[in-house]
Amino acid sequence: MVVGLLWVVALVNYLDRQMLSTMQQSIGVTIPAIQDPANFGRLMAIFLWIYGCVSPVSGAVADKLNRKWLIVGSLGVWSAVTSFMSLCTTYSGIFVLRGVMGVSEALYLPAALSLIADYFTKQGRSLAIGIHMTGLYMGQALGGFGATVAAAFSWQDTFKWFGIGGVIYAAVLIVLLREKRPDTIFDAQELAGAEADPEITEKKKDNISVLRGFAMIFSNIAFWVILFFFASSSLPGWSTKNWLPTLFAENLGLTPAVAGPAATISIAVASFIGVMIGGPISDKWVKITKKGRVFTSAIGLTMMIPTLILIGLSHNAVTTICVCLFFGIGYGMFDSNTMPILCQFIPARLRASAYGVLNMTGVFAGAIVTQILGEWAVNGDLGLGFAYMAIIIAVAVILQLVVLRPKTDNMEISFN
């Protein structure tokens, strides 16, 4: 039930942020400044930079506060912001609201993933988190139809009603969503009859400060490896979101109307398949060896290496689409295992903070590679840029397999 409830939130999370990019022309009729590529680039960038900067803070907040109310508040605020965009008549108005959306959306993912991880401590963790991540894929795919809805009605009505829908769903979460803290898990699994043990009672009252928590996270060498392979995967992840339609148009001679859906839908569908394959494999493999999740993630990353080369250099439509499907399956296998691997090395009450750092690094890596590929595209080397990313992914796979040696599937709460 928790996964299902949060799947919808994940979908809305990506849907609301993606719609603006597809409705530039429609909004530009009312607000001409948005038609300027430089202005529109700043509008898209403000969200990414604020989202990235706030992510570690949002993770730390999620480790301290009730995640149910954090998720409800986050959804309610960004949905209200989406609805308020329908009232904007100036570029500055949308710019400010876009920044507020970056703050509110950054609060969601660390809280949601750590909450799901706390519900699935024994089995099914990779599949549960993977299914949740498919909500992001679906939101990304449906966001591409924002322009279609705007054409049928108006961009104002599109923002207004999608925003209202999100606010209503936030009210649904107030009734149905439940928090499940590490202390609850600690009680159920370890502390039967603990009331008679004053030492355990004292431990339960212990509270790790934010600075100490981040110090514990960054002193863990395994976290640095996880951070590297997460950032490495973010390079092609954001590149496919932002530049794959352009690459399709250039290499395959497709019109923008065909290239956009072909690029986004093929990756989204394949990633969903990858989750449904990688999640169960990881959950079964970890019962045989604690490194099973690492192996599953590494297989997914390895699948991305040849596909990036072929995506960048192929000029055959059928070959490219098939390669994109293979890439998406690998990405889904990887994506469903990042948080479960993090759970093998980071204690429960620090996981949101740790994932917030991952999220920040991934977004910044995406922003940087998006700009670099833009410069390469000017020189006609966009496909070559995709191919070069395969080298970074290969290094990440090697580090992942060599350094990560988990001793447990669920790192216990640490009070030391």
N, C-alpha and C positions, 0 to 999 in steps of 0.2 A: 504493500500500500504506500509506503514512504517513497519507494522508487517511482511508482506510478504518479504520485502527486508531484514529485520534484521533476519528473520528466517533462511535464507540461510547463513548469517554470523555466526549465532549461530551454525549451522551444521558444517561449516568449522572450527570453533573454537575448537570444540571437536574432529572432525575428524583428524585435523593436530596433535593435542597433543597425540591422542590415537594410531596413526599408529606406532610410534616407539616401543611401548610395544609389538605389535604383530609381528614386523619384526626383533626381536632380533637375531634369528637364521640366517636369510638371511644376515643381516649386519655383523654378527659375522664371516662369511666366508671371508669377506674383511678386517674387523677390529677385530681381535681375542680378543682384550681386552674386548669387549662388552660381550663376552660369559661368563666372570667371573661374577657370581651372585653379588658379592660385588660391582664391577664396575658398573654393570647395575642398581643396587639399588641406587647408588649415582647419576647416570644419571637421574633416575626418580625423585629422591628426590630434586635435585637442582631446577627443574621446580616448584615443589610444594612450597618450602620455599620462593623462589623469588616471585612467583605468590602471595602468601599470604602476604608477607611483602609489596609489591607494591600496593595491593588492596586499602587500605585506602587513599594512596596518589593519586591513579588514580581516586578515587571517588571525592576527593577534587578538582582535576584538572577538572573533568567533570562538577562540579558545577560552575566553573569559566570560562571555555573556550567553544567554539562552539563544541557541541557534535558530529555534523555531521563530522567535520574534525578529531576529535579524533577517531571516529569509522573507518573512511576511513584510517587514518594513522595507526591505530592499525592493521587492517586487512592487509594492504599493507606490513607492517613490518614483521608480523609473517608468511605471505605467502612467502615473499622473503627469510626469514630464512629457511622455509621448503624447498624451492628450492635450497638454498645454501648447505643444508645438503647432497644433491646428489654429491657434490664436495669433501666431507670430505674423508680423507684417514687415519685419526688418531682419537683416542678416545678423545683427548683433544679438537679437532676441534668441534666434535659433542657436547661435554660437554659445551663449550662456547656458541654455538648456542642455545642449550637447555635453557641456562640461559637467553639469549636475548629473546627467545620465551616466557618465563615466564613473563618478563616485558611487552612485547607488548600485550599478551593475557589478562593480568590483567587490561589493560586500557579499555577493551571492555564492560564487563557486567554491571558495575555501570552506564556507560554512556547510554547504550542501554535501560536498564530497566527504568531509570529515564526519558528518552526521550519518551518511549511508555506511561508511566504514565502521562506525560504532554499532550499527545494527547488524552487520554481517561480520562477526568475529570468528565464527567457526567454519562456515562454508559459503560458497556462492559470492564472495566479495568481488572478484573480477567481473563476473557476469552482471552483478547488480550495478556496479559503477559504470560498466560498459554500456548497459541499457540506458542509464541516465545520460551518458555522453551522446547517445544517438539523438536525444532531444535537441542538443546543440546542432547536430548535423541537419536535422529536419528543419529547425528554425532558420539555418543558413540557406537551405534550399528554398523554403517558402518565402524568405525575405526577398528573393529574386523576383517574386510576383507582385511586389509592392507597386511597381509601375503599372501593372495590369489593372490592379484594383483602383489605383488613382485615376487611370484613364476611364474606367467605367463609372466612377463617382467623382471624387476630387481628392487631392492630396490632403486637404484639411479633414475631410470625413474619414479618410484612411487612418490618419494619426489619432483622430478623436475616438473612433470606435474601438480600435485595437487597444488604445490606452484604457478606455473604460472597461474593456473586457479583462485586462490585467488587474485592475483595481478590484473588480468583482471576484476574481479568482483568489486574490489575496485574502478576501473575507472567507472564502471556502477553506483556505489553509488554517485560518485561526481556529476553526472548528475541528479539522481532521488531523492536522500535523502534530506530532508529539516529539519532544526532545528526548534524547537518550545519552546521558553523560557518561564519560569513562568511569566515574565513581560508582554509577549504577552497575556497570559491567564488573567493576572491581568487587562490589558487594556480592553479586550473584555468583561469580566464578571462584573467588578466593576467600571471601570473608564470612562463610557460614559460621554462625556463632561467634563472630568477631567482637560482639558487644562486651564480652568478658576480657578482651585484650586491650588494655589502655594504649599500648604502643601503636597498634593498628588504627585505633580511633584517632590518635594524634596525627598519624600519617595522612588520614583522610582529610584532616583540616588543613594540611600543608598546601600552600599556594605558591606556584612558581611565578616570579615576576616576569614581566615582558622582556626586559633586557637579559635576564638570566636564561629565559626560554630561547631567545635567539642565539645566545652564546652557546647553549647546548646543541642547537641545530647546526651552527656553523663549525663547531669543533668536531663534527662527525664527518669523516672522510667519505663515507658512503653517500652522504647528502650531496657533496660536491659532484660526485659522479652522476647521481640522479639529476642534479641541476644541469650538468653539461649535456646529457643525452636528451633531456626535456627541451633545452634551448635549441639543440641541434635539430630536433624534429619540428620545432616551431618554424624553422627557416622554410622548409618545403610546405609546411602547413599553411602559413600565411601567404606564401608565394602562390599556392594554388588558389587560395581565396581571391587574391587581388590581381594576379597576372595571368592565370591560366586561360580565361576567356580571350585575352589579348593574344596570347600565344597560339591558341586555336585559330583565331582569325588570321594571324600572320602565316603560320606554317601550313594550315589546312585550307586556306582560302574560304573560310566560312563567314557568313554575315554575322554582325554582332547579335542579331536576334536569335540565331542558331547557336553561335559559339558560347554565349552566356549559359543557357540552360544545359547544353551538352557538357560543359566543364563542371558546373556546380552539382548537377544532379548525379552524374556518373560517379564523382568522388563521394558524395553523400550516401548513395545507395551501397556502394562497395564498402564504405567504412562501417555501415550498419551490418553488413555480412561479416566483416572482419571481427566486429565485436561479438557476434553470435558464435563465431568459431573460436576466437582467442579467449573469451571469457570462460567457457566450460573447460577448454583444454588447460588453462592455467589453474583453475580450481581443482582439477583432478591431478595435474602434474605436481602441484605443491604438496599433495599427500604422499607422493613418492619421494620427492626431494624438495627441500626448502628453497632450492634455486629454480624450481619449476616456473615461477612467475617471471624470473629474470630470463630464462630460456625462451618463454613465449614472447616476451617483449622484444628480445633480440631477434627472433625469427621475423617479427613484424618489421623491425627496422631494416633487417637485411633484405627483405622483399622490396623495400623502398629504394635501395641502391641502384639496381639495374633499371628500374622503372623511371627514375629521375633522368637518367642518361637518355633513355628512349623517348620520354616525353619531350625533352629539350631538342632532340635531334631528328625525330621522325617527322615525315611530311605526308604520311599515309593516314587517312582518317580512321579506317578500321583498326589499324595497328595502334594508333594513339589512344583510341577509346578503350581498347582491350588493355593496354598498358595502364591507363588511368584506373581501370577497375582493379587491376592487380595492386597498384599503389594504394588504393583506398582500402583494400582488404588488409594489407600490411599495416596501414595507419590505424585501422580499427583494432587490430590485435595489440599494437603498441599502446594505444590510447586507453584501452580498458585495463591496463596493468600498471600505469604510472602510480596512481594512488595506492593500490595494493602493495606495490614494491616499497613505497614510502612507509607504509604501515609496518614493514618488516624491520625498519631501522629507526623510526621516530616514535616515541611514546604517544599514546592517544591524545593527551591534553595539549600536545604541541603540533599536531598534524595540520590543523588549519593554518597556523603560522607558517609552517614549512611549505605548504602548498601555495600560500600567498606569495612567498618568495619565488617559487617556480612560475607562478602566473605572471608576476612582474617581469621576470627575465624572459619568458616566452614572448610576451607582448613587445618588449623592447627589441628583442631579436627580430620579431616580425616587422616592426617599424623600420628598423635599419635595413633589412634585406629588401623590403618593399621599395625603399628609396634607391638602393644600389641597383636593383633590377630595372628601375625606371631609367637610370642613366645608361645601363646596358641596352635597354630597348631603343634608345635614341640612336645607338650605333648599329642596331640590327643584331645584337648578340644576346637577346633575351633567352633563347633556347640554350645557349652555351652556359648562361648563368644557372639554369636549372641543372644542367649536367654536373657543374662543379660542386653543387651542394651534396652530391653523392659521396664525395671524398670526406666531408665533415661527418656524414652519417656513418661511414665505415669506421672512422676513429671512435665514434660514440659506441658502436657495437663492441669493438675490442675492449674499451675501458669497462663497459658494462659486464662483459663476461669474465674479465680478469679480476676486477676489484670487488665487485659485489658478491659477498658470501654470507647470505642471511642465515642466522641460527634459529630464527623463529618466524612464524607467519604473522604474529601479532605482538609487537614490542610492548612489554608490560609498562605500566606507569612507573616512572622513575622519580624517586624523592631525594636522590643523592645530590 
